[in-house]
């Protein structure tokens, strides 16, 4: 994300933070509506004052990278109010053949176009403070309203991350919202091979045996992609290894010769391997730890991290001595666009 000069002591709506504020609106990260002066298409009648207590720091918290963002860059799809998000997926097909001089018998290249539908899940956070609380917090020279707005932004970001992995089951959804653990396009898990001791868990395996599990997963990628995975790796595309925290520790464990599984993996695949620790993969398949091996595709992203809006600020209300505000967001979860470039292994 581009860098902006901001003054955290001022509202995001303050003129000194105008460039930052406009950038957030353009990306669909945070929206509000000023009476008579629409900054974006007005879906709610929120005055500009709705952003009075949302500091630039709070927006930075909202868009701070989560684990899901390390796997797939967040991408905006759809508009506020959509119940169903339509995502266009392109699959490039075709093979080469000997050129025998004939006119059209080798013109086999094609593109499959698919329209994938996902539901839009709307969720909210917010803050509430009364005058006595503000007086107490103010004695410590803190701003209760701004701090609680920041806490709301943090909660929205955490929820978006969790939905990316687990999806959302909610009776009000017009279409399913899937996560990386349950997307229907994913191939079934394959079982990890047993080590010399007869166990499949990495806690009981040697670094060489753990590295062999990664090599077996890569072989599966190669087989089902008909060699495309290897071509992408040769182009410098990232090979992402997603593991639970316990497996991440096992990867780094060394034997008596100072060899770790990480070192062995680097020898096999070079520096293009990116290891990402994902807590959600612990006990993810019938209480068994799993790992994912994912390679970036050309064109479409292998995994789409889809959101509708990261935050939408509503008007600030005051009733008696209580001030409150609702802040909402919407996501369509995770969409696996190129399943042949993902292998899942269970029992590690």
C-alpha positions in Angstrom: 0.0 0.0 0.0 1.2 3.5 -0.8 2.6 5.6 2.1 0.8 8.7 3.3 1.8 11.4 5.7 -0.9 11.5 8.4 -1.5 13.2 11.7 -2.8 10.6 14.1 -3.9 13.4 16.5 -6.5 14.4 13.9 -9.6 12.7 12.5 -9.2 10.8 9.3 -11.7 13.3 7.9 -9.5 16.3 8.8 -8.0 18.2 5.9 -4.5 17.3 6.9 -5.3 13.7 6.3 -7.3 14.3 3.0 -5.0 12.3 0.7 -5.0 9.3 3.0 -8.8 9.5 3.4 -9.4 9.7 -0.4 -7.2 6.7 -1.0 -9.2 4.7 1.5 -12.4 5.6 -0.2 -11.1 4.8 -3.7 -10.1 1.3 -2.5 -13.5 0.7 -1.0 -11.8 0.2 2.4 -13.9 2.8 4.3 -16.9 4.8 3.1 -19.0 7.6 4.4 -21.5 10.1 3.0 -21.4 13.8 3.6 -24.8 15.6 3.4 -25.1 17.2 0.0 -21.5 16.2 -1.0 -21.2 12.5 -1.9 -17.7 11.2 -1.5 -18.9 7.8 -2.8 -22.2 6.5 -4.0 -24.4 7.1 -0.9 -25.9 3.8 0.4 -26.2 5.3 3.9 -26.8 8.8 5.0 -23.7 9.0 7.2 -22.4 12.6 7.7 -18.7 13.2 7.3 -18.6 13.5 11.1 -19.0 9.8 11.2 -15.3 9.6 10.8 -14.5 12.1 13.6 -13.1 9.5 15.9 -11.6 7.2 13.4 -8.0 8.1 13.3 -5.7 7.2 10.4 -4.0 4.7 12.7 -7.3 2.9 13.1 -7.5 2.5 9.3 -4.0 1.2 9.2 -5.0 -1.4 11.8 -8.0 -2.3 9.6 -5.8 -3.0 6.6 -2.9 -4.4 8.5 -1.9 -7.7 6.9 -3.5 -10.8 8.4 -2.3 -14.4 7.8 -4.9 -14.6 5.0 -3.4 -11.6 3.3 0.0 -13.3 3.2 -1.6 -16.2 1.3 -3.7 -14.1 -1.1 -3.8 -10.3 -1.6 -7.3 -8.9 -0.6 -9.3 -8.0 -3.7 -12.6 -6.0 -3.8 -15.5 -7.7 -5.5 -19.1 -6.4 -5.7 -20.7 -3.4 -4.1 -22.3 -2.6 -0.8 -25.8 -4.0 -0.8 -25.0 -7.0 -3.0 -26.3 -10.3 -1.6 -24.5 -12.3 -4.2 -21.0 -11.6 -5.7 -20.3 -12.8 -9.2 -16.6 -13.6 -9.8 -15.3 -14.3 -13.3 -12.7 -17.0 -13.5 -10.7 -17.7 -16.7 -9.0 -21.1 -17.3 -6.5 -21.1 -20.2 -6.5 -24.3 -22.2 -4.8 -25.8 -25.2 -1.9 -27.9 -26.2 0.6 -27.8 -29.0 0.9 -30.3 -31.9 3.2 -31.1 -34.8 2.9 -28.6 -37.6 2.1 -30.7 -40.7 1.2 -27.7 -42.8 -2.6 -28.2 -42.5 -4.8 -25.1 -42.0 -6.6 -25.6 -38.8 -6.1 -29.0 -37.2 -3.7 -27.6 -34.6 -5.8 -24.6 -33.5 -6.7 -26.1 -30.1 -6.0 -23.2 -27.8 -9.1 -22.1 -25.9 -10.3 -20.3 -22.8 -13.0 -21.5 -20.4 -15.0 -18.7 -18.8 -16.8 -19.5 -15.5 -19.0 -17.3 -13.4 -18.6 -18.2 -9.7 -21.2 -17.0 -7.3 -20.5 -16.4 -3.6 -22.7 -14.9 -0.9 -21.9 -11.6 0.7 -21.7 -11.8 4.5 -22.3 -8.5 6.3 -21.0 -8.1 9.8 -20.5 -5.2 12.2 -18.7 -3.9 15.2 -18.9 -0.5 16.9 -18.3 1.4 20.0 -20.3 3.0 22.9 -19.1 5.3 25.6 -20.7 7.3 28.4 -19.6 10.6 29.9 -18.4 9.1 33.2 -16.2 6.6 31.3 -14.8 9.4 29.2 -14.0 11.4 32.3 -12.2 8.5 33.8 -10.2 7.7 30.7 -9.5 11.4 30.1 -7.8 11.5 33.4 -5.1 9.3 31.8 -5.0 11.6 28.8 -6.6 9.0 26.5 -9.4 9.4 24.0 -12.0 6.7 24.7 -14.0 7.3 21.5 -10.9 7.1 19.2 -9.5 4.0 21.1 -12.8 2.2 20.9 -13.2 3.0 17.2 -9.7 1.5 16.7 -10.8 -1.6 18.6 -13.8 -1.9 16.3 -11.5 -1.7 13.2 -9.3 -4.4 14.7 -12.3 -6.7 15.3 -13.5 -6.3 11.7 -10.0 -7.2 10.4 -9.8 -10.3 12.6 -13.2 -11.5 11.5 -12.3 -11.0 7.8 -9.2 -13.2 8.4 -11.2 -15.9 10.2 -13.9 -16.0 7.5 -11.2 -16.4 4.8 -10.2 -19.7 6.4 -13.5 -21.1 7.8 -16.1 -19.5 5.6 -19.4 -18.5 7.2 -22.6 -20.5 7.8 -25.5 -18.0 8.3 -29.1 -18.6 7.5 -29.5 -15.2 5.9 -26.9 -15.8 3.1 -28.2 -15.8 -0.5 -25.3 -18.0 -1.5 -22.5 -19.8 0.4 -19.5 -18.1 1.8 -16.6 -20.6 1.8 -13.2 -20.6 3.4 -9.8 -22.1 2.4 -10.6 -25.1 4.6 -13.9 -26.0 3.0 -14.0 -24.5 -0.6 -15.8 -27.1 -2.7 -13.4 -26.7 -5.6 -10.5 -28.2 -3.5 -9.2 -31.7 -4.2 -9.5 -34.2 -1.3 -6.7 -34.4 1.3 -3.9 -36.9 0.6 -2.5 -38.8 3.5 1.1 -38.2 4.7 3.5 -41.1 4.4 4.5 -43.0 7.5 8.1 -42.4 8.7 10.6 -45.0 9.8 8.9 -45.2 13.2 5.5 -45.9 11.6 4.0 -42.5 12.4 2.9 -39.7 10.0 3.0 -36.8 12.4 5.9 -34.4 11.9 6.7 -34.4 15.7 7.8 -38.0 15.3 9.6 -37.6 11.9 13.2 -36.8 11.0 13.9 -33.6 9.0 14.5 -35.7 5.9 11.1 -37.4 6.3 9.4 -34.1 6.7 11.1 -32.7 3.6 10.0 -35.8 1.7 6.4 -35.1 2.6 6.8 -31.7 0.9 8.4 -33.3 -2.1 5.5 -35.8 -2.3 3.0 -32.9 -2.2 4.9 -31.1 -5.0 4.9 -34.3 -7.1 1.1 -34.4 -6.7 0.9 -30.8 -7.9 3.0 -31.7 -10.9 0.9 -34.7 -11.8 -2.5 -33.1 -11.6 -1.3 -29.9 -13.3 0.4 -31.9 -16.0 3.7 -30.1 -15.4 2.3 -26.6 -15.2 3.4 -26.3 -11.5 7.0 -26.9 -12.5 6.8 -24.4 -15.3 5.5 -21.8 -12.9 8.2 -22.5 -10.4 10.8 -22.1 -13.1 9.3 -18.7 -13.9 10.0 -17.6 -10.3 6.4 -18.0 -9.0 6.1 -18.4 -5.3 5.6 -21.8 -3.8 3.7 -21.3 -0.6 3.8 -23.9 2.2 1.0 -23.3 4.7 1.5 -25.1 8.0 0.2 -25.0 11.5 2.4 -23.5 14.3 3.5 -26.9 15.6 4.5 -28.0 12.2 6.3 -24.8 11.6 8.4 -25.6 14.7 9.0 -29.1 13.4 10.3 -27.7 10.1 12.9 -25.8 11.9 14.0 -28.6 14.2 17.6 -29.8 13.5 19.1 -33.3 13.8 22.5 -34.2 15.2 24.1 -33.0 12.0 22.5 -29.6 12.1 20.1 -30.4 9.2 16.5 -29.0 9.3 13.6 -29.7 7.1 13.6 -26.1 6.0 17.2 -26.3 4.8 16.4 -29.5 2.9 13.3 -27.8 1.3 15.5 -24.8 0.3 17.9 -27.2 -1.4 15.1 -28.8 -3.3 13.1 -25.8 -4.3 15.3 -22.7 -3.8 14.3 -19.5 -2.2 11.0 -19.4 -4.0 9.4 -21.3 -1.1 7.5 -19.1 1.4 6.6 -20.8 4.7 3.5 -19.3 6.3 2.3 -20.3 9.8 -1.5 -20.7 9.9 -3.1 -21.5 13.3 -6.3 -22.6 11.5 -4.5 -25.6 10.0 -4.1 -27.2 13.5 -6.5 -30.1 13.9 -8.2 -29.0 10.7 -9.1 -32.4 9.4 -10.8 -34.7 11.9 -8.4 -33.5 14.6 -5.3 -34.1 12.4 -2.9 -31.3 11.5 -2.7 -30.5 7.8 -0.5 -28.5 5.4 -1.2 -26.9 2.1 1.2 -26.5 -0.8 0.2 -23.7 -3.2 1.8 -22.2 -6.2 0.9 -18.9 -7.7 -0.8 -19.0 -11.1 -0.4 -16.9 -14.2 -3.4 -14.6 -14.9 -5.9 -15.5 -12.2 -4.8 -15.8 -8.6 -4.8 -19.4 -7.4 -6.7 -18.2 -4.3 -8.9 -15.2 -4.3 -9.2 -13.2 -1.0 -12.5 -11.5 -1.7 -14.1 -8.6 0.2 -17.0 -6.2 -0.6 -16.0 -3.4 1.8 -13.6 -3.5 4.8 -15.5 -0.8 6.8 -18.5 1.4 6.5 -18.9 4.1 9.1 -22.5 5.0 10.2 -23.6 8.2 12.0 -22.6 8.9 15.5 -25.6 8.9 17.9 -26.0 10.5 21.3 -28.7 9.6 23.7 -28.6 11.2 27.1 -25.0 10.7 28.3 -24.2 7.8 25.9 -22.5 8.2 22.5 -22.3 5.3 20.1 -21.5 4.3 16.5 -21.9 1.3 14.3 -19.2 0.2 11.8 -20.0 -2.5 9.3 -18.1 -4.6 6.7 -18.8 -7.3 4.2 -16.8 -10.2 2.7 -17.4 -13.0 0.3 -14.6 -15.2 1.8 -12.1 -17.3 -0.1 -12.5 -18.5 -3.6 -10.2 -21.3 -4.9 -9.8 -20.4 -8.6 -7.1 -22.9 -9.7 -7.5 -26.0 -7.6 -5.0 -28.0 -9.6 -2.3 -25.8 -8.1 -3.1 -26.7 -4.5 -2.3 -29.9 -2.7 -3.6 -30.7 0.8 -1.9 -33.2 3.1 -3.4 -34.5 6.3 -2.0 -36.4 9.3 1.1 -34.3 9.9 
